[in-house]
């Protein structure tokens, strides 16, 4: 109702202003035009011998014209006011309908109902506003689902080491397990929990865009050889061959060596986890346009196409049971993607079921 009053007052002011301008224009311009017309009539009447009546007729015609004009202007005012009220009611009804729906939707969204979608009642800016509201609701719904999933996943990840800690503590208290062995087992579980907490802290900074990188010029071969030296013992222990595939001489890249090692570590750990004993993992690089493409290729089971678009999402696992038993936190690939993008590169995956998987990322060449 308040919107109708505001619109009606604004329209009425426009009507009154238009009436006033029209009335003043008529008062100033109409007499001159009408007097010229009357003068021509009087001249004709004088030629017809009606000269003595000229002054009386002139005054009467001018007075009649003025009264008629004023009466017409006053008579049009109620009509214009009614039209203004009708226009205000029509516009207010259209606006109020959408605004009322938006208000109800906002109230439900404030209560946590992010699945609400508003009907698009208009095809103009009001309809566009409703569509923007629906897109906002969809985004909030995704964020809420991600939050719920995150809480559930973290609780699930912490439940296993906590249960193990409780078991070791009870075994130690009952004298079933020697203190030295119990201490080693407890330290192992605490280390796993610490690793999970550190990964969660890093992935939160990566997703918030708050990760720091310090790029320098570095040789790709040096980065690969360092990663190879670090992981060779772990691969040898599992019986998986780790090969290096890169030219001796390559253009240097602009990157943060420490962050690159984090990315390579996450990709190599992922490859080792999914490659069976007797398999092969190839660590390599090649020049690709104005960047160097690094890759980690394994001979594991591969990743089905329906899972590939989501492998870089946090806590997403193609095989949850297998990954969890191998000690993965489920955020390694998410961290790798964030670090690569922070260094100006891109990361991707090429895989087919039964043919292994190749994770790759690019880093820009050092500009001369």
ZAZA-44248 format. One record per residue (C-alpha): x, y, z; residue number from 0. Coordinates in steps of 0.1 Angstrom, whole numbers. Layout:
N
<node east="X" north="Y" up="Z" logu="NUM"/>
...
//
This chain:
368
<node east="0" north="0" up="0" logu="0"/>
<node east="28" north="24" up="8" logu="1"/>
<node east="43" north="17" up="-27" logu="2"/>
<node east="10" north="26" up="-43" logu="3"/>
<node east="8" north="59" up="-23" logu="4"/>
<node east="43" north="69" up="-33" logu="5"/>
<node east="37" north="61" up="-70" logu="6"/>
<node east="3" north="79" up="-69" logu="7"/>
<node east="18" north="110" up="-54" logu="8"/>
<node east="47" north="110" up="-79" logu="9"/>
<node east="23" north="105" up="-108" logu="10"/>
<node east="-1" north="132" up="-95" logu="11"/>
<node east="28" north="157" up="-92" logu="12"/>
<node east="37" north="149" up="-128" logu="13"/>
<node east="1" north="155" up="-138" logu="14"/>
<node east="-2" north="188" up="-119" logu="15"/>
<node east="31" north="200" up="-133" logu="16"/>
<node east="20" north="191" up="-168" logu="17"/>
<node east="-14" north="208" up="-163" logu="18"/>
<node east="3" north="239" up="-149" logu="19"/>
<node east="27" north="242" up="-178" logu="20"/>
<node east="-1" north="237" up="-203" logu="21"/>
<node east="-23" north="263" up="-185" logu="22"/>
<node east="5" north="289" up="-184" logu="23"/>
<node east="14" north="282" up="-220" logu="24"/>
<node east="-23" north="286" up="-230" logu="25"/>
<node east="-26" north="318" up="-210" logu="26"/>
<node east="5" north="333" up="-226" logu="27"/>
<node east="2" north="322" up="-262" logu="28"/>
<node east="-35" north="316" up="-269" logu="29"/>
<node east="-47" north="352" up="-264" logu="30"/>
<node east="-22" north="364" up="-291" logu="31"/>
<node east="-33" north="338" up="-315" logu="32"/>
<node east="-70" north="342" up="-308" logu="33"/>
<node east="-68" north="380" up="-310" logu="34"/>
<node east="-53" north="378" up="-345" logu="35"/>
<node east="-81" north="355" up="-355" logu="36"/>
<node east="-107" north="379" up="-340" logu="37"/>
<node east="-91" north="409" up="-357" logu="38"/>
<node east="-95" north="392" up="-391" logu="39"/>
<node east="-132" north="384" up="-383" logu="40"/>
<node east="-138" north="420" up="-372" logu="41"/>
<node east="-122" north="433" up="-404" logu="42"/>
<node east="-146" north="411" up="-424" logu="43"/>
<node east="-176" north="423" up="-403" logu="44"/>
<node east="-166" north="459" up="-408" logu="45"/>
<node east="-166" north="453" up="-446" logu="46"/>
<node east="-201" north="439" up="-442" logu="47"/>
<node east="-213" north="471" up="-424" logu="48"/>
<node east="-212" north="457" up="-388" logu="49"/>
<node east="-187" north="481" up="-375" logu="50"/>
<node east="-206" north="494" up="-344" logu="51"/>
<node east="-208" north="459" up="-329" logu="52"/>
<node east="-170" north="452" up="-333" logu="53"/>
<node east="-159" north="461" up="-298" logu="54"/>
<node east="-188" north="442" up="-281" logu="55"/>
<node east="-182" north="411" up="-301" logu="56"/>
<node east="-144" north="412" up="-296" logu="57"/>
<node east="-147" north="414" up="-258" logu="58"/>
<node east="-174" north="387" up="-257" logu="59"/>
<node east="-154" north="363" up="-279" logu="60"/>
<node east="-122" north="368" up="-259" logu="61"/>
<node east="-140" north="363" up="-226" logu="62"/>
<node east="-157" north="332" up="-239" logu="63"/>
<node east="-125" north="318" up="-252" logu="64"/>
<node east="-107" north="324" up="-219" logu="65"/>
<node east="-136" north="308" up="-199" logu="66"/>
<node east="-138" north="278" up="-221" logu="67"/>
<node east="-101" north="272" up="-219" logu="68"/>
<node east="-101" north="275" up="-181" logu="69"/>
<node east="-131" north="252" up="-178" logu="70"/>
<node east="-115" north="226" up="-200" logu="71"/>
<node east="-83" north="226" up="-180" logu="72"/>
<node east="-102" north="223" up="-147" logu="73"/>
<node east="-124" north="195" up="-161" logu="74"/>
<node east="-93" north="176" up="-173" logu="75"/>
<node east="-78" north="176" up="-138" logu="76"/>
<node east="-100" north="149" up="-123" logu="77"/>
<node east="-96" north="127" up="-154" logu="78"/>
<node east="-59" north="131" up="-152" logu="79"/>
<node east="-59" north="123" up="-115" logu="80"/>
<node east="-79" north="92" up="-121" logu="81"/>
<node east="-56" north="81" up="-148" logu="82"/>
<node east="-26" north="87" up="-125" logu="83"/>
<node east="-42" north="66" up="-98" logu="84"/>
<node east="-49" north="38" up="-123" logu="85"/>
<node east="-13" north="38" up="-136" logu="86"/>
<node east="1" north="39" up="-100" logu="87"/>
<node east="-21" north="9" up="-91" logu="88"/>
<node east="-11" north="-11" up="-121" logu="89"/>
<node east="27" north="-4" up="-117" logu="90"/>
<node east="25" north="-9" up="-79" logu="91"/>
<node east="7" north="-42" up="-83" logu="92"/>
<node east="34" north="-55" up="-108" logu="93"/>
<node east="63" north="-44" up="-86" logu="94"/>
<node east="47" north="-55" up="-53" logu="95"/>
<node east="40" north="-90" up="-66" logu="96"/>
<node east="77" north="-96" up="-74" logu="97"/>
<node east="89" north="-78" up="-43" logu="98"/>
<node east="66" north="-98" up="-21" logu="99"/>
<node east="78" north="-130" up="-36" logu="100"/>
<node east="114" north="-118" up="-31" logu="101"/>
<node east="107" north="-108" up="5" logu="102"/>
<node east="92" north="-142" up="13" logu="103"/>
<node east="121" north="-160" up="-4" logu="104"/>
<node east="147" north="-139" up="15" logu="105"/>
<node east="130" north="-147" up="48" logu="106"/>
<node east="130" north="-185" up="40" logu="107"/>
<node east="167" north="-183" up="29" logu="108"/>
<node east="176" north="-165" up="61" logu="109"/>
<node east="162" north="-195" up="79" logu="110"/>
<node east="185" north="-218" up="60" logu="111"/>
<node east="162" north="-230" up="32" logu="112"/>
<node east="186" north="-227" up="3" logu="113"/>
<node east="167" north="-251" up="-20" logu="114"/>
<node east="140" north="-225" up="-26" logu="115"/>
<node east="136" north="-212" up="-62" logu="116"/>
<node east="114" north="-183" up="-70" logu="117"/>
<node east="90" north="-182" up="-100" logu="118"/>
<node east="99" north="-157" up="-127" logu="119"/>
<node east="68" north="-136" up="-129" logu="120"/>
<node east="79" north="-109" up="-153" logu="121"/>
<node east="101" north="-107" up="-184" logu="122"/>
<node east="117" north="-74" up="-176" logu="123"/>
<node east="142" north="-62" up="-149" logu="124"/>
<node east="120" north="-76" up="-122" logu="125"/>
<node east="122" north="-111" up="-138" logu="126"/>
<node east="159" north="-107" up="-141" logu="127"/>
<node east="161" north="-99" up="-104" logu="128"/>
<node east="142" north="-131" up="-96" logu="129"/>
<node east="166" north="-151" up="-118" logu="130"/>
<node east="196" north="-136" up="-100" logu="131"/>
<node east="180" north="-146" up="-67" logu="132"/>
<node east="177" north="-182" up="-79" logu="133"/>
<node east="213" north="-182" up="-90" logu="134"/>
<node east="223" north="-169" up="-55" logu="135"/>
<node east="202" north="-196" up="-39" logu="136"/>
<node east="218" north="-223" up="-60" logu="137"/>
<node east="253" north="-210" up="-50" logu="138"/>
<node east="244" north="-210" up="-13" logu="139"/>
<node east="229" north="-244" up="-17" logu="140"/>
<node east="262" north="-257" up="-31" logu="141"/>
<node east="282" north="-240" up="-3" logu="142"/>
<node east="259" north="-255" up="23" logu="143"/>
<node east="261" north="-290" up="8" logu="144"/>
<node east="299" north="-286" up="7" logu="145"/>
<node east="300" north="-275" up="43" logu="146"/>
<node east="279" north="-304" up="55" logu="147"/>
<node east="300" north="-328" up="34" logu="148"/>
<node east="332" north="-313" up="49" logu="149"/>
<node east="321" north="-317" up="85" logu="150"/>
<node east="310" north="-353" up="79" logu="151"/>
<node east="342" north="-362" up="61" logu="152"/>
<node east="365" north="-346" up="87" logu="153"/>
<node east="345" north="-364" up="115" logu="154"/>
<node east="349" north="-396" up="96" logu="155"/>
<node east="386" north="-391" up="90" logu="156"/>
<node east="392" north="-383" up="127" logu="157"/>
<node east="371" north="-412" up="139" logu="158"/>
<node east="395" north="-439" up="128" logu="159"/>
<node east="427" north="-425" up="145" logu="160"/>
<node east="407" north="-416" up="176" logu="161"/>
<node east="393" north="-451" up="179" logu="162"/>
<node east="428" north="-465" up="174" logu="163"/>
<node east="442" north="-442" up="201" logu="164"/>
<node east="415" north="-453" up="225" logu="165"/>
<node east="422" north="-490" up="218" logu="166"/>
<node east="460" north="-485" up="224" logu="167"/>
<node east="453" north="-466" up="256" logu="168"/>
<node east="430" north="-493" up="269" logu="169"/>
<node east="455" north="-520" up="259" logu="170"/>
<node east="482" north="-501" up="277" logu="171"/>
<node east="461" north="-497" up="308" logu="172"/>
<node east="452" north="-534" up="309" logu="173"/>
<node east="488" north="-544" up="304" logu="174"/>
<node east="480" north="-562" up="272" logu="175"/>
<node east="505" north="-542" up="251" logu="176"/>
<node east="540" north="-533" up="262" logu="177"/>
<node east="545" north="-496" up="268" logu="178"/>
<node east="572" north="-492" up="241" logu="179"/>
<node east="549" north="-507" up="214" logu="180"/>
<node east="519" north="-487" up="226" logu="181"/>
<node east="539" north="-455" up="225" logu="182"/>
<node east="550" north="-462" up="189" logu="183"/>
<node east="514" north="-469" up="179" logu="184"/>
<node east="500" north="-438" up="196" logu="185"/>
<node east="527" north="-417" up="180" logu="186"/>
<node east="518" north="-431" up="146" logu="187"/>
<node east="482" north="-422" up="150" logu="188"/>
<node east="489" north="-388" up="163" logu="189"/>
<node east="512" north="-382" up="133" logu="190"/>
<node east="483" north="-392" up="110" logu="191"/>
<node east="460" north="-367" up="127" logu="192"/>
<node east="486" north="-340" up="125" logu="193"/>
<node east="490" north="-347" up="88" logu="194"/>
<node east="453" north="-344" up="83" logu="195"/>
<node east="451" north="-311" up="102" logu="196"/>
<node east="480" north="-297" up="82" logu="197"/>
<node east="464" north="-307" up="49" logu="198"/>
<node east="431" north="-291" up="60" logu="199"/>
<node east="449" north="-259" up="69" logu="200"/>
<node east="467" north="-258" up="36" logu="201"/>
<node east="436" north="-266" up="15" logu="202"/>
<node east="416" north="-239" up="32" logu="203"/>
<node east="443" north="-213" up="24" logu="204"/>
<node east="445" north="-226" up="-12" logu="205"/>
<node east="408" north="-224" up="-17" logu="206"/>
<node east="407" north="-189" up="-2" logu="207"/>
<node east="435" north="-177" up="-25" logu="208"/>
<node east="457" north="-169" up="5" logu="209"/>
<node east="486" north="-192" up="-5" logu="210"/>
<node east="520" north="-175" up="-9" logu="211"/>
<node east="543" north="-184" up="-38" logu="212"/>
<node east="578" north="-170" up="-44" logu="213"/>
<node east="586" north="-178" up="-81" logu="214"/>
<node east="622" north="-179" up="-93" logu="215"/>
<node east="638" north="-192" up="-125" logu="216"/>
<node east="645" north="-229" up="-121" logu="217"/>
<node east="655" north="-258" up="-144" logu="218"/>
<node east="627" north="-284" up="-148" logu="219"/>
<node east="652" north="-312" up="-148" logu="220"/>
<node east="664" north="-302" up="-113" logu="221"/>
<node east="629" north="-303" up="-100" logu="222"/>
<node east="622" north="-337" up="-114" logu="223"/>
<node east="655" north="-352" up="-101" logu="224"/>
<node east="649" north="-339" up="-66" logu="225"/>
<node east="614" north="-355" up="-66" logu="226"/>
<node east="629" north="-387" up="-80" logu="227"/>
<node east="655" north="-389" up="-52" logu="228"/>
<node east="630" north="-383" up="-25" logu="229"/>
<node east="605" north="-410" up="-36" logu="230"/>
<node east="628" north="-437" up="-51" logu="231"/>
<node east="630" north="-456" up="-17" logu="232"/>
<node east="592" north="-457" up="-13" logu="233"/>
<node east="587" north="-469" up="-48" logu="234"/>
<node east="614" north="-495" up="-45" logu="235"/>
<node east="599" north="-508" up="-12" logu="236"/>
<node east="565" north="-514" up="-29" logu="237"/>
<node east="581" north="-529" up="-60" logu="238"/>
<node east="571" north="-502" up="-84" logu="239"/>
<node east="595" north="-488" up="-110" logu="240"/>
<node east="600" north="-450" up="-110" logu="241"/>
<node east="614" north="-437" up="-142" logu="242"/>
<node east="625" north="-402" up="-153" logu="243"/>
<node east="615" north="-390" up="-188" logu="244"/>
<node east="628" north="-355" up="-196" logu="245"/>
<node east="655" north="-340" up="-219" logu="246"/>
<node east="687" north="-330" up="-203" logu="247"/>
<node east="684" north="-294" up="-217" logu="248"/>
<node east="651" north="-276" up="-213" logu="249"/>
<node east="641" north="-240" up="-210" logu="250"/>
<node east="638" north="-228" up="-174" logu="251"/>
<node east="604" north="-222" up="-158" logu="252"/>
<node east="592" north="-194" up="-134" logu="253"/>
<node east="580" north="-212" up="-103" logu="254"/>
<node east="583" north="-217" up="-66" logu="255"/>
<node east="606" north="-248" up="-62" logu="256"/>
<node east="591" north="-256" up="-28" logu="257"/>
<node east="555" north="-255" up="-41" logu="258"/>
<node east="565" north="-275" up="-72" logu="259"/>
<node east="579" north="-302" up="-49" logu="260"/>
<node east="546" north="-302" up="-30" logu="261"/>
<node east="527" north="-307" up="-62" logu="262"/>
<node east="550" north="-335" up="-74" logu="263"/>
<node east="548" north="-351" up="-40" logu="264"/>
<node east="510" north="-352" up="-40" logu="265"/>
<node east="510" north="-366" up="-76" logu="266"/>
<node east="536" north="-392" up="-69" logu="267"/>
<node east="520" north="-403" up="-37" logu="268"/>
<node east="487" north="-407" up="-56" logu="269"/>
<node east="504" north="-427" up="-83" logu="270"/>
<node east="522" north="-450" up="-58" logu="271"/>
<node east="489" north="-456" up="-40" logu="272"/>
<node east="471" north="-467" up="-71" logu="273"/>
<node east="499" north="-486" up="-89" logu="274"/>
<node east="502" north="-523" up="-80" logu="275"/>
<node east="535" north="-540" up="-73" logu="276"/>
<node east="554" north="-546" up="-105" logu="277"/>
<node east="539" north="-516" up="-122" logu="278"/>
<node east="556" north="-484" up="-135" logu="279"/>
<node east="553" north="-447" up="-128" logu="280"/>
<node east="569" north="-422" up="-152" logu="281"/>
<node east="579" north="-388" up="-140" logu="282"/>
<node east="586" north="-364" up="-169" logu="283"/>
<node east="584" north="-331" up="-186" logu="284"/>
<node east="584" north="-315" up="-221" logu="285"/>
<node east="581" north="-281" up="-236" logu="286"/>
<node east="546" north="-272" up="-247" logu="287"/>
<node east="542" north="-238" up="-263" logu="288"/>
<node east="552" north="-211" up="-238" logu="289"/>
<node east="552" north="-235" up="-209" logu="290"/>
<node east="567" north="-267" up="-196" logu="291"/>
<node east="543" north="-296" up="-191" logu="292"/>
<node east="552" north="-319" up="-162" logu="293"/>
<node east="535" north="-353" up="-159" logu="294"/>
<node east="532" north="-383" up="-136" logu="295"/>
<node east="520" north="-414" up="-156" logu="296"/>
<node east="512" north="-447" up="-139" logu="297"/>
<node east="501" north="-481" up="-149" logu="298"/>
<node east="473" north="-484" up="-124" logu="299"/>
<node east="436" north="-493" up="-130" logu="300"/>
<node east="428" north="-458" up="-144" logu="301"/>
<node east="400" north="-435" up="-136" logu="302"/>
<node east="365" north="-440" up="-151" logu="303"/>
<node east="353" north="-410" up="-172" logu="304"/>
<node east="324" north="-402" up="-148" logu="305"/>
<node east="348" north="-396" up="-119" logu="306"/>
<node east="374" north="-376" up="-138" logu="307"/>
<node east="357" north="-341" up="-136" logu="308"/>
<node east="357" north="-344" up="-97" logu="309"/>
<node east="390" north="-359" up="-88" logu="310"/>
<node east="404" north="-324" up="-79" logu="311"/>
<node east="376" north="-317" up="-54" logu="312"/>
<node east="385" north="-320" up="-18" logu="313"/>
<node east="378" north="-353" up="-1" logu="314"/>
<node east="365" north="-368" up="-34" logu="315"/>
<node east="377" north="-404" up="-38" logu="316"/>
<node east="371" north="-428" up="-66" logu="317"/>
<node east="377" north="-457" up="-42" logu="318"/>
<node east="371" north="-444" up="-7" logu="319"/>
<node east="379" north="-475" up="12" logu="320"/>
<node east="411" north="-481" up="-6" logu="321"/>
<node east="423" north="-446" up="-3" logu="322"/>
<node east="415" north="-443" up="34" logu="323"/>
<node east="433" north="-476" up="42" logu="324"/>
<node east="464" north="-463" up="24" logu="325"/>
<node east="464" north="-432" up="46" logu="326"/>
<node east="453" north="-406" up="21" logu="327"/>
<node east="436" north="-374" up="34" logu="328"/>
<node east="416" north="-369" up="2" logu="329"/>
<node east="428" north="-333" up="-3" logu="330"/>
<node east="462" north="-339" up="-20" logu="331"/>
<node east="449" north="-332" up="-56" logu="332"/>
<node east="430" north="-302" up="-44" logu="333"/>
<node east="461" north="-287" up="-29" logu="334"/>
<node east="481" north="-295" up="-61" logu="335"/>
<node east="455" north="-277" up="-82" logu="336"/>
<node east="456" north="-246" up="-60" logu="337"/>
<node east="494" north="-245" up="-59" logu="338"/>
<node east="497" north="-249" up="-97" logu="339"/>
<node east="471" north="-222" up="-104" logu="340"/>
<node east="488" north="-198" up="-79" logu="341"/>
<node east="520" north="-202" up="-100" logu="342"/>
<node east="502" north="-193" up="-132" logu="343"/>
<node east="498" north="-228" up="-145" logu="344"/>
<node east="470" north="-253" up="-151" logu="345"/>
<node east="465" north="-289" up="-140" logu="346"/>
<node east="447" north="-318" up="-156" logu="347"/>
<node east="441" north="-355" up="-160" logu="348"/>
<node east="442" north="-380" up="-189" logu="349"/>
<node east="430" north="-415" up="-181" logu="350"/>
<node east="411" north="-445" up="-194" logu="351"/>
<node east="399" north="-475" up="-174" logu="352"/>
<node east="425" north="-502" up="-174" logu="353"/>
<node east="451" north="-480" up="-190" logu="354"/>
<node east="465" north="-461" up="-161" logu="355"/>
<node east="463" north="-423" up="-155" logu="356"/>
<node east="484" north="-394" up="-163" logu="357"/>
<node east="483" north="-363" up="-142" logu="358"/>
<node east="499" north="-332" up="-157" logu="359"/>
<node east="505" north="-296" up="-149" logu="360"/>
<node east="521" north="-267" up="-167" logu="361"/>
<node east="544" north="-239" up="-155" logu="362"/>
<node east="552" north="-208" up="-175" logu="363"/>
<node east="586" north="-204" up="-191" logu="364"/>
<node east="610" north="-178" up="-177" logu="365"/>
<node east="607" north="-146" up="-198" logu="366"/>
<node east="640" north="-134" up="-211" logu="367"/>
//
